[in-house]
Amino acid sequence: MHWIDKLGKAQRVVVVVALGVAFLAVGSYLLSLGQHGIAFGWTGYAPLAAPSIGRPGWVALVVWLVLTSLWAAASIWVLRPSGPDDSNRASG
């Protein structure tokens, strides 16, 4: 993308952090699918949400590994040093 090449180093870091927050939101959403109500917190001694059986731990591990890998790959791509002129290499 040509718009990333126009960004400064600090702006690229902001993009990487924003991607991380977005992937965090996506991961939290994916892992909360199928849960009813709020899954954390207590009022007195009664839980706010009915206990759920949940999914196996390996599913959460796979979701977070995939999202972390995507974030790492996107970060490498966004933070790569831009060459003097990338358009000449693509056409030549």
trRosetta pair geometry for C-beta under 8 A, 3 or more apart (Angstrom, degrees):
i j d omega theta_ij theta_ji phi_ij phi_ji
1 4 4.9 82 84 0 100 105
1 5 7.7 -172 101 -9 58 85
2 5 5.6 -50 -159 29 47 116
2 6 7.0 43 149 -19 70 103
3 6 5.8 -56 -158 32 40 112
3 7 7.3 48 146 -32 65 99
4 7 5.7 -46 -159 16 43 117
4 12 7.1 76 -166 -108 88 97
4 15 7.4 -147 -122 98 97 177
4 78 5.9 -117 -154 -133 134 71
5 82 4.6 115 -138 -123 88 146
5 86 7.1 -127 -99 12 150 133
7 11 4.0 -129 -169 96 105 125
7 12 5.1 135 113 -58 124 78
7 15 7.0 27 163 -19 172 135
8 11 4.9 93 53 11 73 105
8 12 7.0 -133 98 -8 38 89
9 12 5.7 -56 -151 34 30 112
9 13 6.6 32 152 -20 64 103
10 13 5.6 -50 -151 32 34 113
10 14 6.7 38 149 -20 64 102
11 14 5.5 -49 -151 33 37 115
11 15 6.6 41 149 -21 65 101
12 15 5.5 -49 -151 33 37 114
12 16 6.5 38 150 -20 66 102
12 78 5.3 163 -163 152 96 96
12 79 5.6 133 146 -95 129 62
13 16 5.6 -51 -149 35 35 113
13 17 6.4 33 152 -17 66 104
13 79 7.6 58 -78 -96 61 108
14 17 5.8 -53 -146 38 32 109
14 18 6.2 34 154 -19 65 107
15 18 5.7 -55 -146 38 30 113
15 19 6.4 34 153 -21 63 104
15 78 5.4 -151 99 -164 125 148
16 19 5.7 -51 -150 33 31 113
16 20 6.6 34 150 -20 62 104
16 71 8.0 95 -166 -176 77 87
16 74 7.4 162 -121 114 72 92
16 75 4.7 68 -136 -119 116 90
16 78 5.6 -174 -69 80 90 142
16 79 6.4 13 -62 -47 139 109
17 20 5.5 -52 -152 34 35 115
17 21 6.5 33 151 -17 66 103
18 21 5.7 -51 -147 37 34 110
18 22 6.3 35 152 -19 65 106
19 22 5.6 -55 -146 38 32 113
19 23 6.2 30 155 -17 66 105
19 71 5.9 155 128 -131 107 84
19 74 5.4 -146 -179 111 160 141
19 75 7.1 -163 73 -67 140 79
19 78 7.6 -173 -11 -17 147 153
20 23 5.8 -54 -145 38 30 108
20 24 6.3 35 152 -23 63 105
20 71 5.5 75 -96 -150 69 137
21 24 5.4 -50 -149 33 33 117
21 25 6.6 34 152 -19 64 103
22 25 5.7 -52 -151 35 33 111
22 26 6.4 32 151 -17 65 105
23 26 5.5 -51 -144 38 35 113
23 27 6.2 37 156 -19 66 106
23 67 4.6 146 -178 -178 111 109
23 68 7.7 140 145 -73 144 38
23 70 6.6 172 -113 83 134 111
23 71 5.0 -94 4 -67 167 116
24 27 5.9 -55 -145 38 28 110
24 28 6.3 27 157 -17 63 108
24 67 8.0 137 -70 151 35 142
25 28 5.9 -55 -145 38 29 109
25 29 6.2 30 155 -19 63 108
26 29 5.7 -57 -149 38 29 112
26 30 6.2 28 156 -19 66 107
26 67 6.6 174 85 -117 111 131
27 30 5.7 -53 -143 36 31 109
27 31 6.2 18 162 -9 65 110
27 63 5.7 134 -139 144 88 109
27 64 5.9 69 -149 -93 141 68
27 67 4.9 -81 -69 -9 116 170
28 31 6.1 -63 -145 44 27 103
28 32 6.1 20 158 -17 64 115
29 32 5.9 -66 -144 39 27 106
29 33 7.1 49 154 -46 62 87
30 33 6.1 -31 -162 -7 34 114
30 63 5.5 -175 103 -148 135 139
31 55 7.8 -130 -148 41 72 127
31 59 7.9 145 -115 117 84 99
31 60 5.6 53 -118 -111 127 92
31 63 6.1 178 -64 82 97 164
32 35 5.1 -77 -167 33 65 122
32 39 6.8 -148 -128 -3 95 140
34 52 7.7 138 128 -177 90 150
34 55 7.5 89 68 -43 147 109
35 39 5.1 -17 173 -68 148 125
35 49 7.3 24 173 175 101 150
35 52 5.7 -131 -121 1 78 163
35 54 7.9 16 -86 -101 102 71
36 49 6.6 161 91 -157 70 107
36 50 6.6 8 73 42 117 103
36 52 7.2 144 24 -72 84 126
37 48 6.7 -159 149 134 124 85
37 49 4.1 177 93 -111 117 101
37 50 7.2 99 34 15 134 75
38 41 5.9 -12 134 34 131 120
38 48 4.9 -19 74 117 114 130
38 49 5.2 -154 74 -45 55 117
39 49 5.4 -58 -96 49 40 160
39 52 7.5 -50 -120 17 106 122
40 48 7.6 4 88 47 28 124
40 49 7.9 16 -2 15 26 124
41 47 7.9 116 88 -158 57 64
41 48 4.9 14 87 1 100 139
42 45 7.2 -3 -179 -123 117 19
42 46 7.4 148 -162 74 76 37
42 47 6.1 -55 -110 -107 74 51
42 48 6.8 -139 -101 -21 24 89
43 46 5.8 -25 72 66 86 87
43 48 6.0 94 -7 -75 102 86
47 50 7.4 131 93 -94 119 19
47 51 6.7 75 65 -54 164 79
49 52 7.6 -31 139 -21 113 99
55 59 4.6 -46 138 46 126 148
55 60 7.1 141 86 -37 108 86
56 59 5.4 108 69 -8 77 98
57 60 5.8 -54 -160 37 48 109
57 61 6.3 50 145 -22 73 105
58 61 5.1 -51 -147 37 40 119
58 62 6.2 43 154 -22 69 101
59 62 5.9 -52 -149 35 30 109
59 63 6.4 31 152 -19 63 106
60 63 5.7 -53 -146 36 33 112
60 64 6.3 23 159 -11 67 108
61 64 6.2 -62 -147 42 26 103
61 65 6.1 26 157 -19 65 111
62 65 5.7 -56 -142 38 29 111
62 66 6.2 28 160 -19 64 107
63 66 6.1 -59 -151 36 25 108
63 67 6.3 17 157 -11 63 111
64 67 5.8 -56 -141 43 32 107
64 68 5.9 33 159 -20 67 109
65 68 5.8 -56 -141 39 27 109
65 69 6.2 29 157 -20 63 107
66 69 5.8 -56 -148 36 28 111
66 70 6.4 28 154 -18 64 106
67 70 5.7 -52 -147 36 33 112
67 71 6.3 33 153 -19 65 106
68 71 5.6 -53 -146 37 32 112
68 72 6.3 34 154 -20 65 104
69 72 5.7 -52 -145 36 31 111
69 73 6.3 29 156 -16 64 106
70 73 5.8 -56 -146 39 30 109
70 74 6.1 26 156 -15 65 109
71 74 5.8 -56 -143 41 29 108
71 75 6.1 33 155 -23 64 108
72 75 5.6 -55 -145 35 28 113
72 76 6.5 30 155 -20 63 103
73 76 5.8 -51 -149 33 31 111
73 77 6.5 27 153 -16 63 108
74 77 5.6 -57 -149 39 33 112
74 78 6.1 27 156 -16 69 108
75 78 5.9 -54 -138 40 30 105
75 79 5.8 6 168 1 67 117
76 79 6.4 -66 -133 51 21 95
76 80 6.4 46 158 -57 60 93
77 80 6.0 -32 -153 -9 26 116
82 86 6.9 -81 -166 -33 83 120
83 86 5.1 118 54 -69 112 78
83 89 7.1 29 88 -9 162 138
85 88 4.9 51 113 2 112 110
85 89 7.7 151 103 -10 69 85
86 89 5.8 -56 -158 36 49 111
86 90 6.4 45 151 -21 76 106
87 90 5.9 -56 -148 35 35 110
87 91 6.5 17 161 -6 68 111
88 91 6.4 -68 -146 45 28 98
88 92 5.8 14 164 -14 67 122
89 92 6.2 -67 -134 41 24 104
